[in-house]
């Protein structure tokens, strides 16, 4: 009986170890982007999150990805890009880049999520956005100037082009090195960041294998 119990425990530990050690699957948790870009060089890897302020999943993911990004190695950069799915999403993308150009984004980024989801103020119109920003001490003359600037228009156009290039159809979505985007089958938001770490290592291994250290 004792030997049987030992064998049972050993079997469970082996199964658990296999589950823990199982790599994430290409085509499921992460998906190659086509057409496939050239393999890069060096050890710098870019990770991009596509998001929308109005998305409840992006709101839930925000504290997770923020904590993850704070612990990144120096060779991994993290950038957020607002998506444009039409309507309020397009407006919010412009607001994001206008606030970024004014140096106000860091102060108001989380507040935008909070007011849309915790306070249920969806900020669907320019008037609602302006009222929110004025209440939060934004220089509205500078904001209006930024919203109409060439810089914001260029960044919005680039974001839209990257959405098409990477095949972004839902958010939050993560892209690693322009080569892989997050897929499906995640059991938690934390697992999404674990997949990114896994894919970063995969990208660096690909570079090494190609002789691009």
Secondary structure, DSSP 8 states (H G I E B T S, - for coil): -HHHHHHHHHHHHHHHHHHHH----BTTTEEE-SS------SS-EEEEEEE-TT-HHHHHHHHHHHHHHHT--TTEEEEEEE---STHHHHHHHHHHHHHHHT-HHHHHHHHHHHHHTS-----SHHHHHHHHHHTT--HHHHHHHHTSHHHHHHHHHHHHHHHHHT--SSSEEEETTTEEE-S--SSHHHHHHHHHHHHHHHHHHHHHTT--
